[in-house]
Each structure stands twice: as C-alpha cells, then as structure tokens.
Amino acid sequence: ISAKYNKDACVEYIGPNGAGHYVKMVHNGIEYSDMQLISEAYFLLKHGLKLNNIELSKIFQEWNTGELKSYLIEITSHILSKKDSNGDFIVDQILDEASNKGTGMWTATSALDLHVPLSLITEAVFARYLSSLKSQRILCSTLLKGPKISSVTSTERYQFIEDLRKALFLGKILSYAQGFSQMKAASEKYKWNLKFYNIAKIFRSGCIIKADLLQYIMNEFKNNNDLINLMCSSYFSNIANNYEISLRKILIFAIKNGISLP
C-alpha cells in the first residue's frame, strides 16, 4: 500500500524512539525551504522580467524536465496556468499569507538545540511568520520606500533565467544538505543509527519533497553513510563551484532592486 518508485516500495524502518517522526519533521522543514526558494524565483521572474502567468508556467514546466525535476516544480507549473470558472488566474487571487502547522518551527528549534546551522529552513519559517503580518506589511509599505525594480533587458533575459535556474537548484541542494546534516546530528545524539541512503530512497515518492535530486543523494550516502555533509561530496561540491556565480548574480540583482531573498 506504500508509494512506489519504479516498483520500489518507499517505506522503511527508520529507527527507535521516535526516529521516524523526527525524520518526517525534518522532511517538512526541507519542504518549507523548498517552497520559499520557489516563491522567490517566481517573484524574480514576475517582477524582474515582467512575465505573465502563462510564460511563468512554461518556464517552470521546462525546468521540470531537467535538474530541477521535482513534485513542487511540477505543481508550480500547473497552478500558474490554472484558471477559475470566470477565466481568471487562480494564483492572482490567493492571499499572500502563509499559515503553518508547526513542523518547520520544531525543525528550527531542534537545530538550535543540536547546534546545527539551519539557515535556509529557519529563514523559510520566518518568511511565513512575516507573511502573516498582513496589516503591518501594508502599513509599512506606505512608510518605507525601497528602490524601484528595474526590468531585465530582452538581451539579458535568457541569461537571467538560466542564472536563476542554477541559483534555485543550488539553493535546493543546500536545503537538502542542511536537512540531512541535522538528521545526522540528531542520530548521533540520540543513538538512532540512521541510514541516510534509506531515508533518501523513501523520499523519492509519496512525499512533497520528492525530486530527481534524491537519487544523487542516495548515491553519496550509499558510498559513505558517515559523510559529514553533502556539500563535502565531490558531486555536490562540483555543482556548487560551477553554480555559485549564478547565485551571486541573482542575489546582487535582488539587493540592488530591494527584493527580499531570505
């Protein structure tokens, strides 16, 4: 009855004394940061390139055919083009306030207890809290003035989209790396003896953070379950070294234009 990935059941005994619940909690934390990264990419494309919803949908659809292929990228491409019975885009009618059930907060709190740097996930939790302060944000927008967002020129458009794709993928990798680093710290503290290959394997289907990226995470932990951090592997460090310039370009654009990218 479990979800399957190529006929491989995505179910596994994780460990004793609540280990499985803890892994699911961190899964949700990774989900928080993954969605925050996607929302930031959406904002940059919409306001930096002035793209309409159909154009946005096509970009996410194209991204889902490559390195970024994942459930969240796929459903983002779908929702951006979806219309209601009146022919209006649904995404434009959704209130910009995000609630939460607490698992992101629990993940961040546990990271503090374990002395694990969990910047991506923690900032994603704060972003949700900030989004819920709608009345404050409206008031502050009338008092605090930032720079006007400058549009990307048509000649720079392709490179901007490609830099953003690389930045998003690197951010996604860092999110998973931080999550697995936290699980490693918890495993050592609570004597769970977590098998990270198995954890990555069951994340491949039936869960919100399922992504092709998980196969490469599996490969790294299959070779070394004691890997100190995914970013220390040759595969992921090579991507980071090749993509970090794109991440820096996107951050520079955002800073110059007053766009928040926590």
Steps between C-alpha positions, in 0.01 A plus 500: 500500500803731517601740226726344238798627302570275202324218690727566800290547815564834669473369854773419750562444869681818604607438857393484866345749740328739263770502231241465223297793632815711516594421139148594388533828690825585323338398170240770565773749582668432165158546341471846660830618353432337162172691468664824617769466232237438232294800611809722480576373148138569403521855636823573311358370173170684542639836610852492359405373154136616511382157386133403490364184659509292182863594438581420862326164473700409190830581672421281800377230264832513313696498826314185599657315207854544634696515826214665688251224421290458812144490626502862620636638171242293311198622697631858484489483121142373521359754747649797312290421193183389678189717468169506686152478348514872415821461303715676760834362613463338841852590613418872476208457739689322778567713807872542568484358851644158583391305805698217660435191709813529711731238348729764349527670838571166670774428246661840559470466879662158491783635285571763766504229768741293289718803409438432130498799258164475327484840332286413197224319686496746789475801267216326317314471831560869572376587149171328579470690826571825316240422234234461769557859617290632214374818668851593614640441153235722342569779749878476464474505121359853525787615722807307388602560140745274321648528151283456195551159341687536173399269218747260344565588137398264221865425420566403862180299539629154405809528719293627793264201477793259478677663795177480698459131413851426622452710814175320577658158451796587721262635764304176482818298549598712800155450649529121481860516624397696808210264569715188475769666711243557773381139482862388532548711814177367651595142415832539681346665805209258541685185383255431217756373247304652211566362151492806277500297178169345609357836604581656162357191330158523666481875428494425124124443485190562706635817659506868414879537470539213253750600233750348257768658717436232762656232280834683520460543875443124522818438302709708738367332814523156343872563466535651847225514763737701722541779244538812713296719264363455149684814390827322579436235234672539163169494311325776692809713561561499125148633438547765769829615346342525154171660605599737782575785256140481375374507858711810569369674186140441606570623853668816366198572278265449795700724734523780243124483443390464860367146457510284812663159451532355852 
